[in-house]
Amino acid sequence: MTALHDRAHEPGTLTTATILFTDVVSSTALRIRLGEERANVVFRRLYELLRSVVTASGSSFTKSLGDGLMAVFDSATAGLDAIIAVQQAVADENERAQEKISIRAALAAGDVCWGHDDVSGLPTVEAARLVAVAEGGQVLCTDLVRRLAQGRSRHEFKDLGRLPGKGLREPMHTYELHWQSADHHLGAGLAPWLDERGLPFVGREEQLRTLDAELAAAEFGGNLVLLQGEPGVGKTRLASEVARRALKRQFTVLAGRCTDPARKAYEPIAGAVERLARTSPALLLRAGIDQQCGQLVRLAPSLAAPPLSLEVPPATEPVSERYHLLAAARTLIERLATVRPVLLIVDDLQWATLESLQMLNALMWDADALPLLVLAMSRPVPVESAMPELHKLTADARVVPVPAFGPDEVSHALTEARAAGDAAVLHRITGGNAFLISEVIRELTAGKDLDALAVPDSVTRMVLARLSQLHPDARDLVNLLAVGERMSSAELRQGLGLDEARFVAAVEEAMGAGLVTMLDNGSCHFSRPAGTARPGR
């Protein structure tokens, strides 16, 4: 039996604790069916899963019991949360495993005495007796555990009455924990910015078929897919739908965004890893994330917190540090991918910094055999203005265009939202832009009339926010186009009084912000919904 301490107690110390016992149902039959060698692999993997989950849930001591484990917690709530996480983790594993495993568990609370590598006391006896009578998938606990957790959690229990226990003076008042009704919090789930559902998802059947095929292929090898479309067309909403499908396939979903200007180094990866460290430390423990990934603490400080407790390596010269940081990111993805396939979502790739692109290139290098799908969203980037690293990253990517909605999809959106309005009119004034359509539909569902509808405040704020980030030359260009609507390049350049280099730079920046569109005849058009006021007003 192996014991692991997190917060050691001197032998003979008496503390109040909650004890958790787990056991595999029909483990002997499973061993006979699998054979000893394969069974040892299965049970060792199971123990690592259970240990990582209970450690991440706050266990101060764990001990292997062969086909299960014992864990000690400082609170009843932590113990109950831990066994819910354990049962959900096993359920997740069973979705992909050929051999399904059923876990039964029990919790008891009270005073325990610490030894060198063990704890003893009445709670350990009670937990052992209860786990012996529990059925597969069942979690039992004493009445004291339930009462200690009251007011601190939303756990649901069923009163089973008094159950006898061998060697105990009195029957135990026993409850069953309904862990199946608890929120599933094992995986990182979706980042809040990716989980804003808003209106019902409509359309995109062709794109979803393509992306479903990419998810299936990613289980056997890495690839990069680029969702490309104009601002507000619905790239992020489409990515969120793909992320939900990936979660159903038991993928680990990581997500990060690029911003302009960047708010931190290696922004999309830093954001994705930091959130994973905060929400799913058990997954990182199970994947074997150790000090070899210590460089990532510079990007994701939560990796330094328990239970991972990684440390930043001593500083070296910059080139070496950057190399080790890229290697650490690659190691983290590789180890996560040994547990389950990985979907990495990167929003607004067109704003990625040089260092972020270098890290993404490092992740994709020789990724053919890695179960990894990188799904990036980007606006169209002119070839002449894109960084070489962006071309290098996307050279072999599968590009999935995300066009504006057609009239039928606008009509479907109105129907799904139960909003009254003329689909043809809504399509005409929005140009099929998904963001504008959703904002107008919100107004319609609030009872406003389409004919009398002003541009929603959210649209105005979006335009002004983009405008404020522009160089003065690009801002003047947008303001001039907002009045002229459509102007030739010669007229614009003359009106702005710019030389050719400054004019080209201003046009490219305004196009990148999604505020200006260059037409086939070379003229420029201000991109906005009908009725929007001039941005400068």
C-alpha positions in Angstrom: 0.0 0.0 0.0 1.3 3.4 -1.0 0.6 6.5 1.2 0.9 10.1 0.0 0.9 13.1 2.4 0.1 16.6 1.5 0.0 18.1 5.0 1.8 15.7 7.3 0.8 15.2 11.0 3.1 14.0 13.7 2.3 10.4 14.7 -0.2 10.3 17.5 -1.8 13.6 16.5 -5.6 13.6 16.9 -7.7 15.6 14.4 -11.3 15.7 13.2 -11.5 14.6 9.5 -13.7 13.1 6.8 -12.6 9.7 5.5 -13.4 8.5 2.0 -13.1 4.9 0.9 -13.5 3.8 -2.7 -13.7 0.3 -4.2 -14.0 -1.3 -7.6 -17.1 -3.4 -8.1 -16.4 -7.0 -9.1 -12.6 -6.3 -9.3 -11.7 -10.0 -9.1 -13.9 -10.9 -12.1 -12.4 -8.0 -14.0 -8.9 -9.3 -13.2 -9.8 -12.8 -14.4 -11.3 -11.4 -17.6 -8.4 -9.1 -18.4 -5.5 -11.2 -17.2 -3.1 -10.0 -14.5 -0.8 -7.9 -16.7 -3.5 -5.9 -18.4 -5.5 -5.7 -15.2 -2.5 -4.2 -13.4 -2.3 -1.5 -16.1 -6.1 -0.7 -15.8 -6.0 -0.5 -12.0 -2.8 1.6 -11.9 -4.4 4.0 -14.4 -7.5 4.1 -12.3 -5.6 4.8 -9.1 -3.7 7.7 -10.7 -7.1 9.1 -11.9 -8.6 8.8 -8.4 -5.6 10.1 -6.7 -5.3 13.2 -8.9 -9.0 14.0 -8.5 -9.1 13.7 -4.7 -5.8 15.6 -4.4 -7.1 18.4 -6.6 -10.2 18.4 -4.4 -8.3 19.0 -1.2 -7.3 15.6 0.2 -4.5 15.9 2.8 -3.6 12.2 2.7 -4.3 9.3 0.3 -3.5 5.6 0.5 -3.8 2.9 -2.1 -6.1 0.0 -1.1 -5.3 -2.2 -4.0 -8.5 -1.9 -6.0 -9.4 1.5 -4.4 -8.1 4.2 -2.1 -8.6 5.9 1.2 -8.5 9.7 1.3 -8.6 12.1 4.2 -10.2 15.6 4.1 -10.3 18.5 6.5 -14.0 19.1 5.8 -17.1 17.1 4.9 -17.9 19.4 2.0 -14.5 18.8 0.4 -14.9 15.0 0.8 -18.4 15.1 -0.8 -17.1 17.3 -3.7 -14.2 14.9 -4.2 -16.3 11.8 -4.5 -18.7 13.5 -6.9 -15.6 14.5 -9.0 -14.3 10.9 -8.8 -17.6 9.4 -10.0 -17.9 11.9 -12.8 -14.3 11.2 -13.9 -14.9 7.5 -14.0 -18.1 8.1 -16.0 -16.0 10.1 -18.4 -13.5 7.4 -18.7 -16.1 4.8 -19.3 -17.3 6.7 -22.4 -14.1 5.8 -24.1 -13.0 2.7 -22.4 -13.6 -0.9 -23.7 -13.8 -2.2 -20.2 -16.3 -0.2 -18.1 -15.4 0.2 -14.4 -17.9 0.8 -11.6 -16.9 2.5 -8.4 -18.6 2.4 -5.1 -17.7 4.7 -2.2 -18.5 5.7 1.4 -17.7 8.6 3.7 -17.6 9.0 7.5 -16.5 11.7 9.8 -15.0 12.1 13.3 -11.8 12.0 15.3 -8.9 10.1 13.8 -5.4 9.4 15.0 -2.4 9.8 12.7 0.3 7.2 12.4 3.5 7.2 10.2 1.7 6.2 7.0 -1.9 5.7 8.1 -4.8 7.1 10.0 -7.1 5.1 12.3 -10.3 5.7 14.3 -14.0 5.0 14.2 -14.6 7.0 10.9 -12.2 4.6 9.0 -14.1 1.6 10.3 -17.5 3.2 9.4 -16.4 4.1 5.9 -15.0 0.6 5.4 -18.2 -1.0 6.5 -20.4 1.2 4.3 -18.3 0.8 1.2 -18.7 -3.0 1.6 -22.5 -2.8 1.3 -22.6 -0.1 -1.3 -23.7 -1.0 -4.9 -21.9 -0.1 -8.1 -22.0 3.7 -8.7 -23.4 4.3 -5.2 -22.0 6.7 -2.6 -23.0 6.2 1.0 -22.2 8.5 4.0 -23.0 8.7 7.6 -25.5 11.2 9.0 -22.6 13.2 10.6 -21.1 13.8 7.1 -24.4 15.1 5.8 -25.0 17.4 8.8 -21.4 18.8 8.7 -21.9 19.8 5.0 -25.3 21.4 5.6 -25.4 25.0 4.7 -22.1 24.9 2.8 -23.1 22.9 -0.3 -26.1 21.9 -2.4 -25.6 18.2 -2.2 -28.7 16.0 -2.5 -29.2 13.0 -0.2 -31.6 10.1 0.3 -32.2 8.8 3.8 -31.6 5.0 3.9 -32.3 4.6 7.6 -30.0 2.7 9.9 -27.7 0.1 8.5 -25.7 -2.4 10.7 -21.9 -2.5 10.5 -19.8 -5.5 11.6 -18.0 -4.8 14.9 -20.0 -1.5 15.6 -22.1 -1.1 18.7 -25.0 0.6 16.9 -26.4 0.7 13.4 -25.2 3.7 11.3 -27.8 6.3 10.2 -26.9 6.2 6.5 -27.6 8.5 3.5 -27.0 8.0 -0.2 -25.4 10.9 -2.0 -27.1 11.7 -5.4 -23.9 12.6 -7.3 -25.5 12.2 -10.7 -27.5 15.4 -10.2 -24.5 17.5 -9.3 -23.0 19.9 -11.8 -20.3 18.3 -13.9 -17.2 20.3 -13.0 -14.4 18.0 -13.9 -13.4 19.3 -17.2 -12.6 22.9 -17.8 -15.8 23.2 -19.9 -15.9 26.4 -22.0 -14.4 29.7 -21.3 -17.0 32.3 -20.5 -16.3 34.3 -23.7 -16.9 31.1 -25.7 -20.0 30.1 -23.7 -22.2 33.1 -24.5 -25.0 31.3 -26.4 -27.3 34.2 -26.9 -29.8 33.4 -29.6 -30.3 29.8 -30.8 -27.6 28.5 -33.2 -28.9 28.4 -36.8 -27.4 27.4 -40.2 -23.8 26.5 -40.9 -24.7 22.9 -41.9 -21.9 22.6 -44.4 -19.3 24.1 -42.0 -20.4 21.8 -39.2 -20.1 18.7 -41.4 -16.5 19.7 -42.2 -15.7 20.4 -38.6 -17.2 17.2 -37.3 -15.0 15.3 -39.7 -12.0 17.3 -38.5 -12.9 16.4 -34.8 -13.1 12.7 -35.8 -9.8 12.9 -37.6 -8.1 14.7 -34.7 -8.4 11.7 -32.5 -5.7 10.1 -34.7 -3.5 13.0 -35.7 -3.0 16.8 -35.4 -4.3 19.5 -37.7 -5.0 23.2 -37.9 -8.3 24.5 -39.2 -8.9 28.2 -39.9 -12.4 29.7 -39.7 -12.1 32.8 -41.9 -14.7 35.5 -42.2 -15.5 39.2 -41.7 -15.9 40.7 -38.3 -19.2 39.8 -36.7 -20.0 37.1 -39.2 -20.3 34.4 -36.5 -16.9 32.7 -36.4 -16.8 32.6 -32.5 -20.3 31.4 -32.3 -19.5 28.6 -34.7 -16.4 27.7 -32.7 -18.4 27.5 -29.5 -20.7 24.9 -31.2 -17.7 22.9 -32.3 -16.4 23.1 -28.7 -19.6 21.7 -27.3 -19.4 18.8 -29.8 -15.8 18.2 -28.8 -16.8 18.0 -25.1 -19.3 15.4 -26.0 -16.6 13.4 -27.7 -14.5 13.6 -24.5 -12.0 16.2 -25.8 -10.1 18.5 -23.5 -11.1 22.0 -24.7 -8.6 24.8 -24.3 -9.4 28.3 -25.5 -7.5 31.6 -25.7 -7.9 35.0 -27.4 -5.6 37.4 -29.1 -6.2 41.1 -28.5 -5.0 44.3 -30.1 -2.9 45.4 -28.4 -1.8 42.2 -26.7 -2.4 42.2 -22.9 0.2 39.6 -22.0 3.0 37.5 -23.5 2.0 34.5 -25.5 -1.6 35.6 -25.0 -3.8 32.8 -26.3 -1.8 30.0 -24.8 -1.3 31.8 -21.5 -5.0 32.4 -21.1 -5.9 28.9 -22.0 -3.4 27.3 -19.6 -4.2 29.7 -16.8 -7.9 28.8 -17.0 -7.2 25.1 -17.1 -5.0 25.3 -14.0 -7.7 27.1 -12.1 -10.6 24.9 -13.2 -9.2 21.4 -13.8 -6.0 20.8 -11.7 -7.0 17.1 -11.5 -6.7 16.8 -15.2 -3.3 18.3 -15.2 -2.2 16.0 -12.3 -3.5 13.0 -14.2 -1.7 14.1 -17.3 1.6 14.1 -15.4 2.2 17.9 -15.6 5.3 18.4 -13.5 8.3 20.6 -13.1 9.2 20.0 -16.7 6.4 22.5 -17.4 7.6 24.9 -14.8 8.4 27.6 -17.3 4.7 28.0 -17.9 4.2 29.5 -14.5 5.5 32.7 -16.0 2.4 32.7 -18.2 -0.1 30.9 -15.9 0.5 31.7 -12.2 -2.1 29.3 -11.1 0.2 26.4 -12.0 2.2 27.5 -8.9 -0.7 26.9 -6.6 -1.5 23.6 -4.9 -2.0 20.8 -5.9 0.4 21.3 -8.8 2.8 23.7 -7.0 5.1 24.2 -9.9 8.1 26.5 -9.5 9.6 29.0 -12.0 13.0 27.8 -13.0 16.0 30.1 -12.3 16.3 32.8 -14.9 18.8 32.3 -17.8 19.6 34.3 -20.9 16.5 35.3 -23.0 17.0 33.0 -26.0 17.3 29.9 -23.8 14.3 30.9 -21.7 12.2 31.3 -24.8 13.3 27.9 -26.1 12.4 26.2 -22.8 9.1 28.0 -22.6 8.1 26.7 -26.1 9.3 23.3 -25.1 7.2 23.4 -21.9 4.1 24.4 -23.8 4.6 21.5 -26.2 5.2 19.1 -23.3 1.9 20.2 -21.6 -0.1 19.6 -24.8 1.5 16.3 -25.5 0.8 15.0 -21.9 -2.8 16.3 -22.0 -3.2 14.4 -25.3 -2.2 11.2 -23.6 -5.4 11.5 -21.4 -7.8 12.5 -24.1 -7.8 14.4 -27.5 -7.2 18.1 -27.3 -9.1 21.0 -29.0 -7.3 24.3 -28.8 -9.3 27.3 -29.9 -7.6 30.5 -30.8 -9.8 33.6 -31.4 -8.7 36.6 -33.5 -5.6 35.0 -34.9 -5.0 38.1 -37.1 -3.9 39.9 -34.0 -1.5 37.3 -32.7 1.9 38.6 -31.8 5.2 37.2 -33.2 5.8 35.3 -29.9 2.3 33.8 -29.9 2.7 32.7 -33.5 6.1 31.1 -32.7 4.5 29.2 -29.8 1.6 28.0 -32.0 4.1 26.9 -34.7 6.0 24.9 -32.0 2.8 23.2 -30.9 2.0 22.2 -34.5 5.5 21.0 -35.4 5.5 17.3 -36.1 1.9 17.0 -34.7 0.7 14.4 -37.3 0.5 11.7 -34.6 -0.7 14.0 -31.8 -4.5 13.9 -31.1 -4.8 17.7 -31.4 -7.0 20.0 -33.3 -6.2 23.7 -33.4 -9.2 25.7 -34.4 -8.3 29.3 -35.1 -10.6 32.2 -36.1 -9.4 35.0 -38.2 -10.5 37.9 -40.4 -9.1 37.9 -43.9 -5.5 39.2 -43.7 -3.9 40.8 -46.9 -0.9 38.7 -47.9 1.4 41.7 -48.1 0.6 42.9 -44.5 0.7 39.5 -42.7 3.7 38.4 -40.7 5.8 35.6 -42.2 5.1 33.5 -39.1 1.4 33.7 -39.7 1.8 32.4 -43.3 4.1 29.7 -41.9 1.5 28.6 -39.4 -1.5 28.6 -41.8 0.3 27.3 -44.9 -1.1 23.8 -44.5 -4.2 24.7 -42.6 -7.7 23.8 -43.8 -9.5 27.1 -44.4 -13.3 27.0 -43.7 -14.9 30.2 -45.0 -17.7 31.6 -42.8 -19.9 33.7 -45.0 -22.7 36.1 -44.0 -26.1 34.6 -43.5 -28.5 34.4 -46.4 -32.2 35.3 -46.2 -33.3 31.8 -45.3 -31.0 31.7 -42.3 -32.2 35.1 -41.2 -35.8 33.8 -41.4 -34.8 30.7 -39.4 -33.1 32.9 -36.7 -36.3 35.0 -36.4 -38.4 31.8 -36.1 -36.1 30.3 -33.5 -36.1 33.4 -31.4 -39.9 33.9 -31.8 -39.4 37.4 -33.0 -41.7 39.3 -35.3 -40.0 41.0 -38.3 -39.6 40.9 -42.0 -36.6 38.5 -42.7 -35.9 40.2 -46.1 -35.8 43.6 -44.5 -33.6 42.4 -41.7 -31.2 40.7 -44.1 -31.0 43.9 -46.2 -30.2 46.3 -43.4 -27.7 43.9 -41.7 -26.1 42.4 -44.8 -26.4 39.0 -43.2 -23.9 39.9 -40.4 -24.6 37.5 -37.6 -23.7 39.9 -34.8 -25.9 42.6 -36.2 -28.8 40.2 -36.7 -28.6 38.9 -33.2 -28.5 42.4 -31.7 -31.5 43.5 -33.8 -33.4 40.3 -32.9 -32.8 41.1 -29.2 -34.5 44.4 -29.7 -37.4 42.8 -31.6 -38.0 40.2 -28.9 -38.3 43.1 -26.4 -41.3 44.3 -28.4 -39.7 47.0 -30.6 -40.8 47.4 -34.2 -38.2 46.8 -37.0 -39.2 49.8 -39.1 -38.7 52.2 -36.2 -35.7 50.5 -34.7 -32.6 52.5 -34.0 -29.2 50.9 -34.2 -28.7 49.0 -30.9 -26.3 50.5 -28.4 -24.1 47.4 -28.4 -23.5 47.9 -32.1 -22.6 51.6 -31.6 -20.3 50.7 -28.8 -18.6 48.1 -30.9 -17.9 50.6 -33.7 -16.7 53.3 -31.4 -14.4 50.8 -29.6 -12.8 49.7 -32.8 -12.5 53.3 -33.9 -10.7 54.4 -30.8 -8.0 51.8 -31.4 -7.1 53.1 -34.8 -4.2 55.3 -35.8 -5.4 58.9 -36.5 -4.9 58.4 -40.2 -7.2 55.4 -40.2 -9.7 57.1 -37.9 -9.9 60.1 -40.3 -10.4 57.7 -43.2 -13.3 55.9 -41.5 -14.9 59.2 -40.5 -14.7 60.5 -44.1 -16.2 57.3 -45.5 -19.0 57.4 -42.9 -20.1 60.6 -44.6 -19.3 59.7 -48.2 -20.4 56.0 -47.8 -18.4 54.9 -50.9 -15.5 56.7 -52.4 -12.7 55.9 -54.9 -9.2 55.5 -53.5 -8.1 58.7 -55.4 -10.9 60.7 -53.8 -10.1 59.4 -50.3 -6.4 60.0 -50.6 -7.0 63.5 -51.9 -9.5 64.2 -49.1 -7.2 63.0 -46.4 -4.1 64.6 -47.8 -1.9 61.5 -47.3 1.0 60.2 -49.3 0.7 56.8 -50.8 2.4 54.8 -48.0 0.4 56.4 -45.2 -2.9 56.0 -47.2 -2.2 52.3 -47.8 -1.4 51.8 -44.2 -4.6 53.6 -43.1 -6.8 51.5 -45.5 -5.3 48.2 -44.3 -5.8 49.1 -40.7 -9.4 50.2 -41.2 -10.1 47.0 -43.1 -8.5 44.9 -40.4 -10.8 46.5 -37.9 -13.8 45.6 -40.0 -14.9 49.2 -40.5 -14.0 49.5 -44.2 -14.4 47.2 -47.2 -12.4 47.4 -50.4 -14.7 46.7 -53.5 -13.6 45.0 -56.7 -13.4 48.3 -58.5 -10.9 49.7 -56.0 -13.4 52.0 -54.2 -13.8 51.9 -50.4 -17.0 51.3 -48.6 -17.8 52.1 -44.9 -19.0 48.8 -43.3 -21.9 49.5 -41.0 -25.6 48.7 -40.6 -28.1 51.1 -42.1 -28.9 54.0 -39.9 -25.7 54.1 -37.9 -24.7 57.6 -37.1 -21.3 58.9 -38.2 -18.7 57.5 -35.8 -17.3 60.9 -34.9 -20.6 62.1 -33.6 
